[in-house]
Amino acid sequence: MANIRSFRDLEVYEAAMNGAMEIFEITKEFPKAETYSMVDQMRRSSRSVCANIAEAWRRRRSVDCFRSKLGDAESEAAETRVWIEFAYRCEYMTADVVQDLDRQYDQIVGQLVHMIANAKDWKIRE
């Protein structure tokens, strides 16, 4: 934690950004009929994980606010996993791609849960 100066330095942020970008690339190949439903939802929820981590970083003056925003990021990651499952069941993604994304988002959720449990360690010292 010593060298972390920005949310961009957080491993969980980098993992979430990578996951969102991977979803962006994969969903380019989805059927056009899904553009305004599944594609939009998958992209929105995966991007929201990153945005909520950034917001949480700026709310470290309050442990409760920090936890709340990280909880929002965790919820968005869980939603993203549901959309990934839908994409698989609709046969828009292969089992290998789904397994990789699910592993990535499982790690992201784990990191967020750890940060929430240790929120006091992240508080800005005033």
C-alpha positions in Angstrom: 0.0 0.0 0.0 2.9 2.3 0.6 3.4 3.4 -3.1 -0.3 3.8 -4.0 -1.0 7.4 -4.9 -4.0 7.0 -7.2 -6.8 4.5 -7.8 -4.9 3.7 -11.0 -2.2 2.1 -8.9 -4.6 -0.4 -7.3 -4.3 -3.9 -8.6 -8.1 -4.3 -8.4 -8.6 -1.3 -10.6 -6.2 -2.6 -13.2 -7.9 -6.0 -13.2 -11.3 -4.4 -13.5 -10.1 -2.1 -16.4 -8.6 -5.2 -18.1 -11.9 -7.1 -17.7 -14.0 -4.2 -19.0 -11.8 -3.8 -22.0 -11.9 -7.5 -22.7 -15.7 -7.5 -22.5 -15.7 -4.5 -24.9 -13.7 -6.3 -27.5 -15.7 -9.6 -27.2 -19.0 -7.9 -27.4 -18.1 -6.2 -30.7 -18.8 -9.7 -32.2 -22.3 -10.1 -30.6 -25.4 -10.0 -32.9 -26.7 -6.6 -33.7 -30.0 -7.5 -32.1 -28.2 -7.5 -28.7 -26.6 -4.0 -29.1 -29.1 -2.2 -27.0 -29.7 -5.0 -24.5 -27.0 -7.4 -23.5 -24.0 -5.6 -25.0 -25.0 -2.3 -23.3 -25.6 -4.0 -20.0 -22.4 -5.9 -20.0 -20.3 -2.9 -21.0 -22.1 -0.7 -18.5 -21.7 -3.0 -15.5 -18.1 -3.9 -16.2 -17.2 -0.2 -16.6 -19.0 0.7 -13.5 -16.7 -1.6 -11.5 -13.8 0.7 -12.4 -15.8 3.9 -11.8 -16.9 2.8 -8.4 -13.3 1.9 -7.4 -12.2 5.4 -8.4 -15.0 7.0 -6.5 -14.2 4.8 -3.4 -10.6 6.0 -3.6 -11.7 9.6 -3.3 -14.0 8.7 -0.3 -11.3 7.4 2.0 -11.9 10.1 4.5 -14.9 8.1 5.7 -14.5 4.4 6.2 -18.3 3.9 5.7 -18.4 5.9 2.4 -15.3 4.0 1.2 -16.9 0.6 2.1 -20.2 1.7 0.4 -18.5 2.6 -2.9 -16.5 -0.6 -2.9 -19.7 -2.5 -2.2 -21.2 -0.8 -5.3 -18.2 -2.0 -7.3 -18.6 -5.5 -5.9 -22.3 -5.5 -6.9 -21.5 -4.3 -10.4 -18.9 -7.1 -10.7 -21.5 -9.6 -9.7 -23.9 -8.2 -12.3 -21.2 -8.5 -14.9 -20.8 -12.2 -14.1 -24.5 -12.7 -14.6 -24.3 -11.1 -18.1 -21.4 -13.3 -18.9 -23.5 -16.3 -18.1 -26.3 -15.0 -20.2 -23.9 -14.5 -23.1 -22.6 -18.1 -22.7 -26.1 -19.6 -22.6 -27.0 -17.6 -25.7 -23.9 -19.1 -27.3 -22.2 -15.7 -27.9 -19.1 -16.7 -25.9 -17.2 -20.0 -25.7 -16.7 -21.9 -22.5 -13.0 -21.0 -22.4 -13.7 -17.3 -22.7 -16.4 -17.5 -20.0 -14.2 -19.5 -17.7 -11.4 -16.9 -18.1 -13.7 -13.9 -17.5 -15.4 -15.7 -14.5 -11.9 -16.3 -13.0 -11.0 -12.6 -13.5 -14.2 -11.4 -11.9 -13.9 -13.8 -9.1 -10.5 -12.4 -8.3 -11.8 -8.8 -8.6 -14.7 -9.6 -6.1 -12.2 -11.2 -3.7 -9.9 -8.2 -3.8 -12.9 -5.9 -3.2 -14.1 -8.0 -0.3 -10.7 -7.9 1.2 -10.5 -4.1 0.9 -14.0 -3.7 2.4 -13.0 -5.9 5.4 -9.8 -3.8 5.9 -11.2 -0.4 5.0 -9.7 1.2 8.1 -6.2 0.5 6.7 -7.1 2.6 3.6 -8.5 5.6 5.5 -6.8 8.9 4.8 -5.0 10.0 8.0 -6.1 13.5 8.9 
